[in-house]
Amino acid sequence: MEVGKSVRRVDAFDKATGRAKYCDDLCDRSALVARVLHSTIANGVVKSIDTSAAEQIEGVVKIVTCFDVPQIKFPTAGHPWSTDPHHQDVADRLLLTSRVRFYGDDIAAVVAENEVAAAQALRALRVEYEEYPFVLDVQEAMKPDAPLLHEEFPNNILAHTTIRNGNYEEASREPGLIKVEGWYDTPTVQHCHIENHMCFASMEAGRIVIYSSTQIPHIVRRVVGQALGIPWGKVRVVKPYIGGGFGNKQDALYEPLCAYLSTVVGGRLVKLDCTREETFVCNRVRHAIRTHIISWVRPDGTFAARKIECFSNQGAYASHGHGIVAKGMGAFPQLYPCPNIDGDAYTVFTNRPAAGAMRGYGIPQAMFAGESHIEDVCRVLGVDSLEYRRKHMMPVGFVDGFSKNENHSDTLNQVLDKGEAWMDYSRKHREYENQTGPVRRGVGCALFWYNTAVWPISLESCSCRMVLNQDGSIQLQTGETEIGQGCDTAFAQMAADAVGIPVSDVHVVTAQDTDVTPFGTGAYASRQTYVGGFAIAQTGALLKERILKYACELTRQMPALLDIVDGRIIRRTDGRVLMTLGELATEALYSLSHSEHLTAESTYQIKNNAYSFGCSFAEVEVDIPLCKVKLLKLINVHDCGKLINPQLAEAQVHGGMSMAIGYGMSEELKFDPKTGRPLNNNLLDYKLSTMMDHPHLEAQFVENAEPTNPYGTKALGEPPACSGAPAIRNAILNATGIGIDVAPITPHVLFAAFEKAGLFEKEETAHV
């Protein structure tokens, strides 16, 4: 069995030696260079663009403005297409726009022979605007007098959904209840993957060929066709190695514009490469979500009624839209069930960069609010928060009415047990309460809930192709993309077990090519290993059946008596090796009596989902006079089902924990309230968490095999980013007695909170 082993990544050597070819490596040096002109106002209309001076610059080939492009609106979200118009993504983007909705909107493009000419041409363009008032705050944008971004969405509300369980109003009037209320804010952040988004396009035989750093090649193909108003089959998309995506590349970003620019220069090769500054503003960001929670609690700690309101800052365009906050609110009645719940989730347009998918898809925001609030409830009640969670969290056997997810195991207690023991949490939590002095320590914990894949909200399917080579090895192709997370290796391990060969005999075709690769919707929703497992198991069984049928001719044994073990055809009855798979494959391809190319291809439509659970425990040291927090320890414990590759799983968790540290302590994209201009869209001023900010990152696992999946696996890619920030927040609460309800928890935030609480005065008094 190859599944369950820490085998070496199939791409390790090429990546370590620099041989792996990323998008920029594959672009011919003859490519024309495209650069985009971005608006310098946050809201308004482009009245005119004077291109005369730019056109005179040597090396400029073409200038295209917002007045030149097709007026075809298209969606950008990397969601599976729906044949039902009511379930299709909002089509609100143009290739270039004259109606500016955020500082950095795309209004013109230059195509030149080199970078210098392109940069000079951008500076030479002269734009006349009609400027409108703008709005950056999500709740301000909902007011009747707020600037309206899209005429078809009154009060800037893209969508509003509700949860109504039981009777909140009646239940909240029960005598003797304790009311706990809080507002919690999470920031706008960016993915900060190593490789910026880039793409290049040209025309071949009347079709557009695009190479792109994307998570979703088959979806990009469709979006480019929609944007240009051409049949989707006239578009070919190739996805090579990717230097990270984390959801930013789960949108069609600049592929449609790049494709269009190629068509207007006679089909020549055009390269469009985003700078880091553009990546921050003109790609996608994480939704900033403001959450209001009211819990009505009985003295024994049980919930009588709960209310949640979520306000999601969508930015200027719909992108992934309401799905993020809807998923976050959906976690609320599941992680801590309550019979009476009122929930309202709003997704609201503002004059900020468009928000899209980012690792966690609404759950980091929801867990920061929800797990901070649970800690606040416990402080009001004066009870131990860890024991409170154990009493009131989702029980074994819980089934969600919508997704039909079932909590099959006592996972939540198991992950808490491991985290508590490693951190020595209970002892420290008691020891750190009611401290005095300028430097204090604290510990905190937080749970998380996560779904695997997107069923039943939208289509969930996976296709796979396996080809038997002459030497008995196989080629493996799926439409599910490797974006650095290691899915190619996991797929190779699963395929090896499905067919019965060593993992070294599985050759994964890592590049997706929509002309060649079986259809798949791409990398998102922590779905890769889960959904890939279905298609790989099914296709592997088909290939194995065809191999053994052919082996029957060569061995004179009935197929039921044959098996493939470690790349050899064996007889089940006595384990005798009859031939190697390589010998069979060579005979099959070159036989003069029966030549056959042994392949298998299939699609599996997944109509299941699976709960993934886990927790974080953090220990911090708080310097009150300096308003500085030092993270001392952090552990994540996950149940992601059976581990396909333990070493890769640990790496996934470490990466997610790093993102959670930045989310909780330092990262925030800031905007000038006077102009709407982004203030820190670069890696100098944007305080990305680095290895210098990390303590030892501990990753542990509980393996409860997921019964709905052939390999027993479920979500792990996104969950590690979900619970770290609230665990840090709750550790600061344990250390100082002050709950910080805004992320990131920076010295500026702490100073304001400590000053409001009179903590500085108390410290001065204590030292007099």
Secondary structure, 3 states (H helix, E strand, C coil): CCCCCCCCCCCHHHHHHCCCCEHHHHCCCCCEEEEEEECCCCCEEEEEEECHHHHCCCCEEEEEECCCCCCCCECCECCCCCCCHHHCCCCCECCCCCEECCCCCEEEEEEECCHHHHHHHHHHCEEEEEECCCCCCCCHHHCCCCCCCCCCCHHHEEEEEEEEECCHHHHCCCCCCEEEEEEEECCCCCCCCCCCCEEEEEEECCEEEEEECCCCHHHHHHHHHHHHCCCHHHEEEEECECCCCCCCCCECCCHHHHHHHHHHCCCCCEEEECCHHHHHHHCCECCEEEEEEEEEECCCCCEEEEEEEEEEEEECCCCCCCHHHHHHHHHHHHHCCCCCEEEEEEEEECCCCCECCCCCCCHHHHHHHHHHHHHHHHHHHCCCHHHHHHHHCCCCCCECCCCCCECCCCHHHHHHHHHHHHHCHHHHHHHHCCCCCCEEEEEEEEEEEEECCCCCCCCCEEEEEEEECCCCCEEEEECCCCCCCCHHHHHHHHHHHHHCCCHHHEEECCCEECCCCCCECCCCCCCHHHHHHHHHHHHHHHHHHHHHHHHHHHHCCCHHHEEEECCEEEECCCCCEEEEHHHHHHHHHHCCCCCCCCEEEEEEECCCCCEEEEEEEEEEEEECCCCEEEEEEEEEEEECECCCCHHHHHHHHHHHHHHHHHHHHCCCCCECCCCCCECCCCCCCCCCCCHHHCCCEEEEECCCCCCCCCCCECCCCCHHHCCHHHHHHHHHHHHHCCCCCECCCCHHHHHHHHHHCCHHHHHHHHCC
